[in-house]
Amino acid sequence: MPDQPTPPPPTDLASLRVEIDRIDDALHDLLMRRSDLVAHMASARLKGGAPTFRPGREALILRRLLQRNRGAMARAAIVRLWREIIAASLAQQGRFTIAVPDAGGADCVASRMARAHFGLLTPLKAYPTPFRALASVAGGETAVAVLPAPDEAEQPEPAWWMRMEAPGLRVVAALPFLAPPDARPQAYAVATLVPEPTGRDRSLLRIEPGPEHTRPRIAAILEAAGLPPRWLIRRESPSPMALAEVPGYLPDDEPRLSALPFPRLQILGTYAEPEPEE
Ligand SMILES: O=C(O)C(=O)C[C@]1(C(=O)O)C=C[C@@H](O)C=C1
């Protein structure tokens, strides 16, 4: 549909406010219609038992809106508004609680990221460790765990990504969704669902390296397989393990992975690439 020419705004304050009230009513009408459709989706079981949370679909909605965004409203404000709209729609479809680790320090980032992504009203449940947060998702007590992004600093205890073993658990989103192009995610969302491709995705690979697989060697092997890592970390304790973020959507049976020479390799998850802030 061609863009309608926008009528010139009224010049006096009172008329401007009347116009804003009219627009708010129209927005509200549309929001009510949107939530009716979501209710229909839930009650008619149009999803056939599929999970309610569809992070790939959410990313596509936000990308489309950012793409068409004109005018003075900041991209961050658009994302903020729709994150709340989507959170309301998730809440409408059933219990939706987010597990976060509550040990202070870097874990606070996880709570902040969870709030920003899943909205102010979505219940967060704090667990003493990232492992307990993951266990709550695996056990169905919570829908998603939001965990701080891995770093290379050696801690005595293993990192959550080193012990993400429960079947079905996958990293399904990188947070925040709006970020500078070369920034590393600050947190990851983990759920028990198979992510859908969005056209621009990234994946997390967990690698158990052999003694000859130094960090540069792992990077070179991945690059030669067409999976150049955006970043790669390696930890030695309690046993050597590396984690790489690579471009693209990787299904469980990705053929490029079968030829790689590592003793063990696992796709921890695959998720939509974040969008630039500007
Ligand atoms: O499309 C769906 O499956 C929905 O449930 C709707 C909706 C939305 O509000 O747009 C809500 C939650 C999902 O994560 C994705 C999208």
The ligand as an SDF file (V2000), in Angstrom:
LIG
                    3D

 16 16  0  0  0  0  0  0  0  0999 V2000
    3.7190  -16.2910   17.0170 O   0  0  0  0  0  0  0  0  0  0  0  0
    3.5350  -16.9140   18.0770 C   0  0  0  0  0  0  0  0  0  0  0  0
    3.7050  -18.1370   18.1480 O   0  0  0  0  0  0  0  0  0  0  0  0
    3.1080  -16.2050   19.2870 C   0  0  0  0  0  0  0  0  0  0  0  0
    2.9280  -16.8340   20.3060 O   0  0  0  0  0  0  0  0  0  0  0  0
    2.9630  -14.7320   19.2680 C   0  0  0  0  0  0  0  0  0  0  0  0
    4.1860  -14.0010   19.7460 C   0  0  0  0  0  0  0  0  0  0  0  0
    3.8680  -12.4800   19.5540 C   0  0  0  0  0  0  0  0  0  0  0  0
    3.4020  -11.8590   20.4800 O   0  0  0  0  0  0  0  0  0  0  0  0
    4.0620  -12.0100   18.4290 O   0  0  0  0  0  0  0  0  0  0  0  0
    4.4190  -14.2850   21.1950 C   0  0  0  0  0  0  0  0  0  0  0  0
    5.3800  -15.1250   21.6530 C   0  0  0  0  0  0  0  0  0  0  0  0
    6.2960  -15.8410   20.7760 C   0  0  0  0  0  0  0  0  0  0  0  0
    7.5550  -16.0020   21.3360 O   0  0  0  0  0  0  0  0  0  0  0  0
    6.3470  -15.2450   19.4350 C   0  0  0  0  0  0  0  0  0  0  0  0
    5.3870  -14.3870   18.9790 C   0  0  0  0  0  0  0  0  0  0  0  0
  1  2  2  0
  2  3  1  0
  2  4  1  0
  4  5  2  0
  4  6  1  0
  6  7  1  0
  7  8  1  0
  7 11  1  0
  7 16  1  0
  8  9  2  0
  8 10  1  0
 11 12  2  0
 12 13  1  0
 13 14  1  0
 13 15  1  0
 15 16  2  0
M  END
$$$$
